[in-house]
Each structure stands twice: as structure tokens, then as C-alpha cells.
Amino acid sequence: MTDMTSEAVPYRAQPAPVIRMFGWCSLAVMFAFILNNVLTFWFDWTGIAPLFGGSDAGIGWQAIVQLGIYIAVIAWTAKYVRGRGDAPLREDSATVTGWNTFFIRAAFWVVLLVGLADMAISALRVEGMLTDLVGKEMDSNLGRSQYRGFYIHGPLVLLGILIACVTRTLGFIWLALLVVIAELVIVFTRFVFSYEQAYMGDLVRFWYAALFLFASAYTLLEDGHVRVDVFYAGFSRRKKAFVNSWGSILLGMSLCWTVLLLGMWGKASIINSPILAYEITQSTTGLFVKYFMAGFLAVFAISMMMQFVAMLFESSADRRGEPGAREIDTDIIH
């Protein structure tokens, strides 16, 4: 699978400060929101609510620092946009897509490593072999989601990011193949050996959810999502670019913000709550990755937000008549 980035276009365009500022500022504010979410709910900072009368907590240095994060990223964005001048918008699109490529690649490596490691631990615990290998105390610790999440999953997340730094493929084909193999193993062991455990089904759902949600941004890049082309198919390139530009803002980016705000607004929100509690399923013989799957929603929203911003830049470049338009593979079935 080839990389998602495209070559820069050696062309100087008319300045587009409004479009560029809107796109980059959207990404900057999103990452400031996520950083503040981590500081507030993982490290018990006060958040910015006290500054606006939304909390009984006193106004302290933490609230000021967290508000300063938003101000800093917006100021940096304004400086960056000003420095871009008459650079083509396609270069900005390629830059955002490149960042998104790395983000998704890292996410795939993480779920691959975590899935394999957690399956091995669960399999050994189910068969009563883990105590002999690591001792009774460690066996007990690995049966607690907080311990396994912090000491096993945490280092694997870092390892997945490091591997993503030195690889260049997205891994969609391999993860899809692993899902098929995992399901095939379940069918084989169930009907041949009458053996099945909860962790086997959990692994299939874990990888399939990752494949479905993480591949969405790449599918958007290749225009592979299902589209009802009643009118759109007959539009000129510039009309299609107009539709894609406004669609990216009104439908795409708004959806991503809805997922992030509903999922991460409070400590009990649907993304924050499972992650903070290292939530697992009721079956202690399954994988301890339910909280990871809640985080998949955040990965989906972040990756799609980045790709919608890249689409906004690319579509705006089409409307402005910039050369170097990227041709979509016509063999992709809609």
C-alpha cells in the first residue's frame, strides 16, 4: 500500500489567507482541545471553565495555562499562515495528509501489537499456564485492567508509534488479512475441536473495529466512500470542488467536532469514561481492550478531521485553478 502523501507542486498561487487560516486553525484548536482534555481528566487540572464562571473551582494558574494553550496555537497558526504567502494550497493539503498518514499508521501498529499481546496473556490465563510463567502475584496483577493497561498496553502504544516512524505502509491489507485469519481460527477450533474462548471473538471485534474506523480517512482520500451521484457526477471539476469544500465544512468537520465534544466533554462522556476506568467486558477471560475501542472513536474523529481539512485545501485549489490536481482512481467502486 502506497503512502497517502502527494508531491509538492512548484507553483506560486494567489494568497488564500482565509481558507488557510480556517483549515489550520481548526486542526490547532482540535489538538488544543485534546491536550486540555488530557490535562483536565487525566491529571486533574481545573480546565478553563473557572475563567468563564462555569465551575466553582477558583481561578488558578492551571486554568490560565490551559486557556493559554488555545491562544498559543491560534497565534502560531496565524504566524504560520502569514509565512505561507502565495504557496499553493495543494502543498498544505499534502502536509496535512502526510501527518494523517503517520497518525493512522501508528494507530494500526498499536492495535496490532496490543491485540497480539493481550490475546497471548488471556490465552495463558485461561489455560492456567500464566502462573507457572510469571508467578502468582504477576498473574493476579495481569488480571486487573488498570495494571495491564498501564504496564502492558502503555509500552506497546509507544512501541507502535516508534515502528510507525520507520515504516511507510498503512497496513490495511495486512490487518484485513489478520481479521480473516482470526475468524478462520475460531471456525476451525469450534467445529473441529469444540473449543472457543471469549478472547478469540474479542480479538476479531477489536481488529475489525480498528480496520473500519481507521481506514475511513484513507477511503475519503481516495474518494472511495459510497456517494449518491445523481447530480454530482455530471458536475465540472470546479463545481465538484465547490461541493466538496462546503461539504467538508458543513457535514464532515461538524461531524468530527460532534464526536469529540460528545465523547470528551466531561469525565463521564462516552470516550473519556471507559479510558479513564480502563473499562473491560464482563468476561474476565476476554481481552482487556474495551476502553481501547472507545478510543477508536477519537482516532476516527481526529483522522477524519485532518482529512476533511486536507480535502478543503485540495478542493479550494481546484476552484482556484491551481495546477497539479490529483487524479482519483476511477476503478474504485462507489
KEKE-3310 file (N, C-alpha, C; in steps of 0.2 Angstrom, whole numbers, plus 5000, padded with zeros to 4 digits):
npx = (5004:5003:5010:5000:5004:5006:5016:5024:5019:5027:5023:5017:5004:4989:4987:4979:4973:4962:4955:4966:4969:4957:4957:4969:4968:4957:4962:4972:4965:4958:4968:4973:4961:4961:4973:4970:4960:4966:4975:4965:4956:4965:4975:4969:4968:4961:4954:4947:4935:4933:4937:4927:4916:4910:4912:4914:4927:4942:4950:4965:4982:4983:4971:4973:4985:4979:4970:4979:4985:4976:4976:4989:4991:4982:4989:5001:4996:4992:5004:5010:5002:5003:5016:5016:5011:5010:5010:5006:4989:4989:5000:4999:4988:4994:5003:4995:4989:5000:5004:4992:4993:5004:4999:4988:4995:5002:4992:4987:4998:4998:4986:4988:4999:4995:4983:4989:4997:4989:4980:4988:4991:4979:4975:4985:4981:4968:4971:4978:4991:4999:5003:5013:5023:5025:5023:5012:5008:5011:5002:4990:4990:4990:4977:4970:4963:4968:4981:4986:4983:4991:5004:5007:4999:5002:5017:5017:5009:5018:5029:5022:5021:5034:5038:5030:5036:5047:5042:5033:5021:5003:4996:4983:4979:4986:4980:4967:4969:4973:4961:4953:4960:4960:4946:4944:4952:4944:4932:4938:4943:4931:4922:4930:4938:4929:4931:4932:4935:4932:4941:4945:4935:4934:4946:4944:4933:4940:4951:4943:4935:4945:4950:4939:4936:4948:4952:4944:4948:4958:4950:4942:4951:4954:4942:4933:4921:4904:4894:4880:4877:4868:4867:4880:4890:4889:4895:4906:4924:4927:4914:4912:4923:4918:4907:4913:4921:4912:4905:4914:4916:4903:4897:4907:4918:4910:4903:4914:4918:4907:4907:4919:4916:4905:4910:4921:4918:4916:4920:4913:4909:4907:4918:4929:4926:4926:4940:4947:4944:4949:4941:4933:4926:4912:4917:4930:4939:4941:4948:4957:4952:4942:4941:4950:4943:4934:4942:4944:4934:4938:4950:4945:4938:4948:4957:4948:4944:4957:4958:4947:4950:4962:4955:4947:4957:4963:4951:4948:4960:4957:4946:4952:4959:4972:4987:4991:4982:4976:4973:4959:4958:4949:4944:4939:4925:4910)
npy = (4994:5011:5026:5040:5053:5067:5073:5089:5104:5114:5129:5145:5153:5163:5172:5164:5167:5167:5154:5146:5150:5146:5132:5127:5133:5126:5113:5116:5121:5109:5100:5107:5106:5092:5091:5099:5091:5080:5085:5090:5079:5068:5072:5079:5094:5110:5115:5126:5131:5138:5151:5157:5157:5144:5135:5130:5130:5139:5152:5148:5145:5134:5135:5146:5143:5133:5140:5148:5139:5137:5150:5151:5141:5146:5159:5154:5147:5158:5165:5155:5154:5167:5166:5157:5164:5165:5152:5136:5129:5116:5111:5113:5104:5092:5092:5091:5078:5070:5071:5065:5052:5047:5047:5038:5026:5024:5021:5009:5000:5000:4994:4982:4976:4977:4969:4956:4954:4955:4945:4934:4934:4933:4920:4912:4914:4908:4895:4892:4893:4904:4907:4898:4903:4917:4919:4919:4931:4941:4935:4938:4952:4955:4951:4962:4976:4989:4988:4980:4988:5000:4995:4985:4988:5002:5003:4996:5004:5015:5008:5005:5018:5021:5011:5015:5027:5022:5015:5014:5010:5008:4997:4992:4981:4970:4970:4968:4955:4948:4949:4940:4929:4927:4925:4914:4905:4904:4897:4885:4880:4879:4870:4859:4856:4858:4870:4885:4902:4917:4927:4925:4929:4942:4947:4947:4957:4968:4970:4972:4983:4993:4992:4996:5009:5016:5016:5024:5038:5036:5030:5041:5050:5043:5045:5034:5032:5028:5036:5046:5049:5058:5071:5075:5068:5073:5086:5099:5100:5111:5114:5102:5104:5115:5109:5099:5107:5115:5104:5097:5106:5109:5096:5086:5091:5096:5085:5078:5086:5085:5072:5072:5082:5077:5065:5068:5079:5079:5070:5059:5056:5047:5043:5047:5041:5026:5025:5032:5023:5011:5002:4986:4971:4961:4948:4940:4932:4937:4949:4963:4976:4984:4998:5003:5002:5012:5023:5022:5029:5042:5042:5040:5052:5062:5058:5059:5073:5079:5074:5080:5093:5093:5089:5101:5110:5105:5105:5119:5123:5117:5124:5137:5135:5130:5121:5104:5095:5081:5065:5054:5037:5029:5016:5013:5008:5015)
npz = (5000:4996:5001:5008:5005:4993:4980:4981:4973:4961:4961:4961:4969:4970:4985:4999:5012:5021:5019:5022:5035:5042:5040:5045:5058:5063:5065:5074:5085:5088:5092:5103:5111:5114:5121:5132:5137:5141:5151:5160:5164:5165:5173:5182:5182:5182:5171:5159:5162:5175:5172:5165:5173:5174:5183:5200:5205:5210:5201:5195:5192:5183:5175:5168:5161:5153:5146:5139:5131:5120:5115:5111:5101:5092:5089:5084:5073:5065:5063:5055:5044:5039:5035:5024:5013:4996:4993:4986:4989:4988:4993:5006:5008:5005:5016:5027:5025:5025:5039:5044:5038:5045:5058:5057:5053:5064:5073:5068:5070:5084:5088:5082:5089:5103:5102:5099:5110:5121:5118:5119:5133:5139:5134:5140:5153:5154:5151:5162:5163:5165:5178:5181:5173:5176:5189:5204:5209:5199:5190:5196:5195:5181:5179:5182:5175:5176:5179:5168:5158:5160:5162:5152:5140:5138:5136:5124:5116:5114:5108:5096:5090:5088:5079:5068:5064:5057:5047:5031:5026:5026:5031:5029:5021:5027:5040:5038:5032:5044:5052:5045:5046:5060:5062:5055:5062:5074:5068:5064:5076:5084:5077:5074:5085:5095:5103:5111:5116:5125:5122:5109:5100:5105:5100:5086:5085:5090:5081:5069:5071:5072:5059:5052:5057:5057:5043:5037:5034:5024:5014:5012:5006:4994:4988:4990:4997:4998:4987:4982:4966:4959:4954:4956:4948:4935:4936:4933:4936:4944:4950:4957:4966:4973:4979:4987:4995:5004:5008:5016:5027:5032:5033:5036:5045:5055:5059:5065:5075:5083:5087:5095:5105:5111:5115:5124:5132:5146:5162:5162:5150:5134:5128:5136:5149:5148:5145:5156:5166:5162:5156:5154:5147:5154:5154:5161:5155:5142:5131:5137:5132:5130:5133:5124:5112:5114:5113:5099:5093:5095:5088:5075:5073:5074:5064:5053:5053:5050:5037:5031:5032:5024:5012:5010:5008:4996:4987:4987:4980:4968:4964:4962:4952:4952:4946:4945:4950:4959:4953:4954:4957:4945:4946:4958:4966:4969)
capx = (5000:5007:5009:4995:5006:5007:5022:5023:5018:5031:5019:5015:4997:4986:4987:4972:4974:4956:4954:4972:4968:4952:4959:4975:4966:4953:4967:4976:4961:4956:4973:4972:4956:4963:4978:4967:4956:4971:4977:4959:4953:4970:4980:4965:4969:4954:4951:4946:4928:4933:4938:4921:4911:4907:4915:4915:4934:4944:4954:4972:4987:4981:4966:4976:4989:4975:4967:4985:4986:4972:4979:4996:4990:4979:4994:5006:4993:4991:5010:5012:4998:5006:5023:5014:5011:5007:5012:5000:4985:4990:5006:4996:4984:4999:5006:4990:4988:5006:5003:4987:4996:5008:4994:4984:4999:5004:4986:4987:5003:4997:4981:4991:5003:4991:4979:4993:5000:4983:4977:4993:4990:4972:4975:4989:4977:4963:4973:4981:4999:5002:5006:5019:5027:5027:5021:5005:5007:5010:4996:4985:4991:4988:4970:4967:4963:4972:4988:4988:4983:4997:5011:5007:4997:5006:5023:5015:5007:5024:5032:5019:5022:5041:5038:5027:5041:5052:5039:5030:5015:4997:4994:4976:4979:4988:4976:4961:4970:4973:4954:4951:4964:4957:4939:4945:4954:4938:4928:4942:4943:4925:4919:4934:4940:4924:4935:4931:4936:4930:4946:4946:4930:4936:4951:4941:4930:4945:4954:4938:4933:4950:4950:4933:4936:4955:4953:4939:4951:4961:4945:4940:4957:4953:4935:4930:4915:4898:4891:4874:4880:4863:4869:4887:4894:4889:4897:4913:4929:4926:4908:4914:4927:4914:4903:4917:4923:4907:4903:4920:4915:4896:4895:4912:4921:4905:4903:4920:4918:4901:4910:4924:4913:4900:4914:4926:4917:4916:4923:4908:4907:4907:4925:4933:4924:4930:4948:4949:4942:4952:4935:4934:4919:4911:4920:4937:4943:4942:4953:4955:4953:4936:4942:4954:4938:4931:4947:4944:4930:4943:4955:4941:4936:4954:4959:4943:4945:4963:4957:4942:4954:4966:4950:4946:4963:4963:4945:4949:4965:4953:4941:4956:4963:4979:4989:4993:4976:4977:4968:4957:4957:4942:4942:4936:4918:4906)
capy = (5000:5017:5032:5045:5060:5068:5078:5096:5107:5120:5134:5151:5154:5169:5171:5162:5168:5165:5147:5143:5151:5142:5125:5126:5134:5120:5107:5118:5121:5102:5097:5110:5103:5086:5091:5101:5086:5075:5088:5090:5072:5063:5075:5083:5101:5113:5117:5133:5133:5143:5158:5159:5156:5138:5130:5133:5130:5145:5153:5147:5145:5129:5137:5151:5139:5129:5145:5150:5134:5139:5156:5150:5138:5151:5163:5150:5146:5165:5166:5150:5156:5173:5164:5153:5169:5163:5145:5133:5126:5109:5109:5112:5098:5086:5092:5088:5071:5067:5070:5060:5046:5044:5045:5031:5021:5022:5018:5002:4996:5000:4989:4975:4974:4976:4963:4950:4953:4954:4938:4929:4934:4930:4913:4909:4914:4904:4888:4891:4892:4911:4907:4895:4908:4924:4919:4920:4939:4944:4933:4942:4959:4955:4950:4969:4980:4995:4986:4978:4994:5004:4992:4981:4992:5008:5002:4994:5010:5019:5004:5006:5024:5021:5007:5020:5032:5019:5011:5018:5007:5009:4991:4990:4974:4965:4970:4964:4948:4946:4948:4934:4923:4926:4922:4907:4901:4902:4892:4879:4877:4877:4864:4853:4854:4861:4874:4893:4906:4924:4932:4924:4933:4949:4949:4949:4963:4973:4972:4974:4990:4997:4992:5000:5016:5019:5016:5029:5044:5034:5030:5048:5052:5040:5046:5028:5031:5027:5043:5046:5053:5060:5077:5077:5065:5077:5092:5101:5100:5117:5113:5097:5107:5119:5105:5096:5112:5116:5098:5096:5111:5108:5089:5082:5094:5097:5078:5076:5090:5082:5066:5074:5086:5072:5060:5070:5085:5078:5064:5053:5056:5040:5041:5048:5037:5020:5026:5033:5017:5005:4998:4979:4967:4957:4942:4941:4928:4940:4954:4969:4981:4988:5005:5005:5003:5018:5027:5022:5035:5048:5041:5041:5059:5066:5057:5062:5080:5080:5073:5084:5099:5092:5090:5108:5114:5102:5107:5126:5123:5116:5130:5142:5133:5128:5115:5098:5091:5074:5061:5048:5030:5028:5009:5012:5007:5019)
capz = (5000:4995:5006:5006:5003:4986:4978:4981:4966:4961:4958:4966:4968:4974:4993:5002:5020:5025:5019:5025:5042:5044:5040:5050:5065:5065:5067:5080:5091:5090:5096:5110:5115:5116:5126:5138:5139:5145:5157:5165:5166:5167:5178:5187:5181:5183:5165:5158:5165:5180:5169:5162:5178:5173:5188:5207:5207:5209:5195:5197:5186:5179:5171:5164:5157:5148:5141:5135:5126:5115:5112:5108:5095:5087:5087:5080:5066:5061:5060:5050:5038:5036:5031:5018:5007:4990:4992:4983:4994:4987:4997:5013:5008:5006:5023:5032:5023:5027:5046:5045:5036:5051:5064:5056:5053:5071:5076:5066:5073:5091:5089:5080:5095:5109:5101:5099:5117:5125:5117:5122:5140:5140:5132:5145:5160:5153:5151:5169:5162:5167:5185:5180:5169:5179:5196:5206:5210:5192:5187:5199:5193:5175:5179:5184:5169:5177:5179:5161:5153:5161:5161:5146:5134:5138:5132:5117:5112:5112:5103:5089:5087:5086:5072:5063:5062:5052:5041:5026:5023:5031:5034:5029:5019:5032:5046:5035:5032:5051:5054:5042:5049:5067:5062:5052:5068:5078:5065:5064:5083:5086:5074:5074:5092:5100:5108:5109:5122:5124:5119:5102:5097:5106:5095:5079:5085:5091:5074:5064:5073:5070:5052:5049:5059:5055:5036:5034:5031:5018:5010:5010:5002:4988:4986:4990:5001:4994:4986:4978:4961:4955:4951:4957:4943:4929:4938:4931:4942:4949:4954:4962:4971:4977:4984:4992:5000:5009:5012:5021:5032:5035:5035:5038:5051:5060:5062:5069:5082:5087:5091:5100:5110:5115:5118:5128:5136:5153:5164:5161:5142:5131:5126:5142:5155:5148:5145:5162:5171:5159:5156:5151:5146:5160:5154:5163:5151:5136:5130:5141:5127:5128:5134:5118:5107:5115:5110:5092:5091:5095:5082:5069:5073:5073:5057:5048:5054:5047:5030:5029:5031:5018:5006:5010:5004:4989:4983:4986:4975:4961:4962:4961:4946:4953:4943:4949:4953:4960:4949:4958:4953:4943:4947:4964:4966:4974)
cpx = (5004:5006:5004:4997:5007:5013:5020:5023:5022:5028:5017:5008:4995:4986:4979:4972:4968:4955:4960:4971:4963:4954:4964:4972:4961:4957:4970:4971:4959:4962:4974:4967:4957:4968:4975:4963:4960:4973:4971:4957:4958:4974:4976:4967:4962:4951:4950:4939:4928:4934:4932:4915:4907:4909:4915:4923:4937:4949:4961:4976:4986:4976:4969:4981:4985:4972:4973:4987:4982:4974:4985:4995:4987:4985:4999:5003:4993:4998:5012:5008:5001:5013:5022:5014:5007:5009:5005:4996:4987:4996:5003:4992:4989:5002:5002:4989:4994:5006:4998:4989:5000:5003:4990:4989:5001:4998:4985:4992:5001:4991:4983:4995:4999:4986:4983:4995:4994:4980:4982:4992:4984:4972:4979:4985:4971:4965:4977:4988:5002:5006:5013:5025:5030:5026:5014:5004:5006:5004:4990:4985:4988:4981:4966:4968:4968:4980:4990:4988:4989:5003:5012:5005:5001:5012:5022:5013:5013:5028:5029:5020:5029:5041:5035:5032:5046:5049:5035:5023:5009:4995:4987:4975:4980:4983:4969:4962:4970:4966:4952:4954:4961:4950:4940:4947:4948:4933:4931:4941:4937:4922:4924:4936:4935:4927:4934:4932:4934:4935:4947:4941:4931:4941:4949:4937:4935:4948:4949:4936:4939:4951:4945:4934:4943:4955:4948:4943:4955:4956:4942:4945:4956:4946:4932:4924:4909:4895:4885:4875:4874:4865:4877:4892:4894:4892:4904:4918:4928:4920:4909:4918:4923:4910:4907:4920:4918:4905:4908:4918:4908:4894:4901:4915:4916:4903:4908:4920:4912:4904:4915:4921:4909:4904:4919:4925:4917:4919:4919:4906:4909:4914:4930:4932:4927:4937:4950:4949:4946:4946:4936:4927:4918:4915:4928:4942:4944:4948:4952:4956:4947:4937:4946:4949:4934:4935:4947:4940:4934:4947:4951:4940:4942:4956:4955:4944:4951:4962:4952:4946:4959:4961:4948:4951:4963:4957:4946:4955:4962:4949:4946:4960:4970:4981:4991:4988:4977:4971:4966:4956:4950:4939:4939:4928:4914:4899)
cpy = (5006:5022:5037:5051:5060:5073:5085:5099:5114:5126:5139:5153:5161:5167:5169:5162:5165:5157:5143:5144:5147:5135:5123:5127:5129:5115:5110:5118:5114:5099:5100:5108:5096:5086:5094:5096:5081:5078:5089:5084:5067:5065:5079:5091:5104:5114:5124:5136:5138:5150:5161:5158:5149:5133:5133:5133:5137:5146:5153:5147:5140:5131:5142:5148:5136:5134:5147:5145:5135:5145:5155:5146:5142:5156:5160:5149:5153:5166:5162:5152:5162:5171:5160:5158:5166:5156:5141:5129:5118:5106:5108:5106:5092:5086:5088:5080:5067:5066:5064:5053:5043:5042:5039:5025:5019:5019:5010:4998:4995:4994:4982:4972:4973:4970:4957:4949:4952:4947:4933:4928:4931:4922:4909:4908:4909:4897:4887:4890:4899:4911:4904:4899:4914:4924:4921:4928:4942:4942:4937:4949:4959:4953:4957:4973:4986:4993:4984:4983:4998:5001:4988:4985:4998:5008:5000:5000:5014:5015:5005:5012:5024:5017:5011:5025:5029:5015:5016:5016:5008:5003:4989:4983:4969:4965:4966:4957:4945:4945:4942:4928:4922:4923:4915:4902:4899:4897:4885:4876:4875:4871:4858:4851:4856:4865:4881:4896:4913:4928:4931:4929:4941:4952:4951:4955:4969:4975:4975:4981:4994:4997:4997:5008:5020:5020:5021:5035:5042:5033:5036:5051:5050:5041:5039:5027:5031:5034:5042:5051:5055:5066:5078:5074:5069:5084:5093:5100:5105:5116:5108:5099:5111:5115:5102:5101:5113:5110:5096:5100:5109:5101:5086:5085:5095:5090:5076:5080:5087:5076:5068:5078:5081:5067:5062:5077:5084:5071:5058:5052:5049:5038:5042:5043:5030:5020:5027:5027:5011:5000:4991:4976:4964:4951:4943:4937:4931:4945:4960:4975:4985:4996:5008:5006:5009:5024:5027:5027:5041:5048:5043:5049:5063:5065:5060:5069:5082:5079:5077:5091:5099:5092:5097:5112:5111:5105:5115:5127:5122:5121:5136:5141:5132:5122:5110:5094:5084:5070:5055:5042:5029:5020:5008:5012:5011:5016)
cpz = (5000:5000:5003:5004:4996:4986:4979:4974:4966:4957:4963:4964:4972:4981:4994:5009:5023:5025:5023:5033:5045:5045:5045:5057:5067:5068:5074:5086:5093:5094:5103:5114:5118:5121:5132:5141:5144:5151:5162:5168:5168:5173:5183:5187:5181:5177:5164:5160:5170:5178:5166:5167:5177:5178:5195:5209:5206:5203:5197:5191:5181:5173:5166:5159:5151:5143:5136:5130:5119:5111:5109:5102:5090:5084:5082:5073:5062:5059:5055:5043:5035:5032:5025:5012:5001:4988:4990:4989:4993:4992:5004:5014:5009:5013:5028:5031:5025:5035:5047:5043:5042:5057:5063:5056:5060:5075:5074:5069:5081:5092:5087:5086:5101:5108:5102:5107:5122:5124:5120:5130:5142:5139:5138:5152:5159:5154:5158:5168:5164:5173:5185:5177:5172:5186:5198:5207:5204:5189:5189:5196:5186:5174:5181:5178:5170:5176:5171:5157:5154:5159:5155:5140:5133:5134:5125:5113:5110:5107:5096:5086:5084:5079:5067:5060:5057:5047:5037:5024:5029:5034:5033:5026:5024:5038:5044:5035:5039:5054:5051:5045:5056:5067:5059:5058:5073:5075:5065:5071:5086:5083:5073:5081:5097:5106:5106:5116:5120:5121:5112:5098:5099:5101:5088:5079:5086:5085:5069:5065:5071:5063:5049:5051:5056:5047:5033:5031:5025:5012:5007:5005:4995:4985:4985:4994:4996:4993:4981:4972:4956:4951:4951:4951:4937:4930:4935:4937:4947:4953:4959:4968:4976:4982:4989:4997:5006:5012:5017:5027:5036:5037:5038:5045:5056:5063:5067:5075:5086:5091:5096:5106:5114:5119:5124:5132:5143:5155:5163:5154:5140:5129:5133:5148:5154:5148:5152:5167:5168:5159:5152:5150:5153:5160:5156:5159:5144:5136:5134:5137:5126:5128:5127:5113:5108:5112:5102:5089:5090:5089:5076:5068:5071:5066:5052:5048:5050:5039:5027:5028:5025:5011:5005:5006:4997:4985:4982:4980:4968:4959:4960:4954:4946:4949:4948:4952:4953:4957:4954:4954:4951:4944:4953:4964:4971:4976)
residu = (MET:THR:ASP:MET:THR:SER:GLU:ALA:VAL:PRO:TYR:ARG:ALA:GLN:PRO:ALA:PRO:VAL:ILE:ARG:MET:PHE:GLY:TRP:CYS:SER:LEU:ALA:VAL:MET:PHE:ALA:PHE:ILE:LEU:ASN:ASN:VAL:LEU:THR:PHE:TRP:PHE:ASP:TRP:THR:GLY:ILE:ALA:PRO:LEU:PHE:GLY:GLY:SER:ASP:ALA:GLY:ILE:GLY:TRP:GLN:ALA:ILE:VAL:GLN:LEU:GLY:ILE:TYR:ILE:ALA:VAL:ILE:ALA:TRP:THR:ALA:LYS:TYR:VAL:ARG:GLY:ARG:GLY:ASP:ALA:PRO:LEU:ARG:GLU:ASP:SER:ALA:THR:VAL:THR:GLY:TRP:ASN:THR:PHE:PHE:ILE:ARG:ALA:ALA:PHE:TRP:VAL:VAL:LEU:LEU:VAL:GLY:LEU:ALA:ASP:MET:ALA:ILE:SER:ALA:LEU:ARG:VAL:GLU:GLY:MET:LEU:THR:ASP:LEU:VAL:GLY:LYS:GLU:MET:ASP:SER:ASN:LEU:GLY:ARG:SER:GLN:TYR:ARG:GLY:PHE:TYR:ILE:HIS:GLY:PRO:LEU:VAL:LEU:LEU:GLY:ILE:LEU:ILE:ALA:CYS:VAL:THR:ARG:THR:LEU:GLY:PHE:ILE:TRP:LEU:ALA:LEU:LEU:VAL:VAL:ILE:ALA:GLU:LEU:VAL:ILE:VAL:PHE:THR:ARG:PHE:VAL:PHE:SER:TYR:GLU:GLN:ALA:TYR:MET:GLY:ASP:LEU:VAL:ARG:PHE:TRP:TYR:ALA:ALA:LEU:PHE:LEU:PHE:ALA:SER:ALA:TYR:THR:LEU:LEU:GLU:ASP:GLY:HIS:VAL:ARG:VAL:ASP:VAL:PHE:TYR:ALA:GLY:PHE:SER:ARG:ARG:LYS:LYS:ALA:PHE:VAL:ASN:SER:TRP:GLY:SER:ILE:LEU:LEU:GLY:MET:SER:LEU:CYS:TRP:THR:VAL:LEU:LEU:LEU:GLY:MET:TRP:GLY:LYS:ALA:SER:ILE:ILE:ASN:SER:PRO:ILE:LEU:ALA:TYR:GLU:ILE:THR:GLN:SER:THR:THR:GLY:LEU:PHE:VAL:LYS:TYR:PHE:MET:ALA:GLY:PHE:LEU:ALA:VAL:PHE:ALA:ILE:SER:MET:MET:MET:GLN:PHE:VAL:ALA:MET:LEU:PHE:GLU:SER:SER:ALA:ASP:ARG:ARG:GLY:GLU:PRO:GLY:ALA:ARG:GLU:ILE:ASP:THR:ASP:ILE:ILE:HIS)
# end
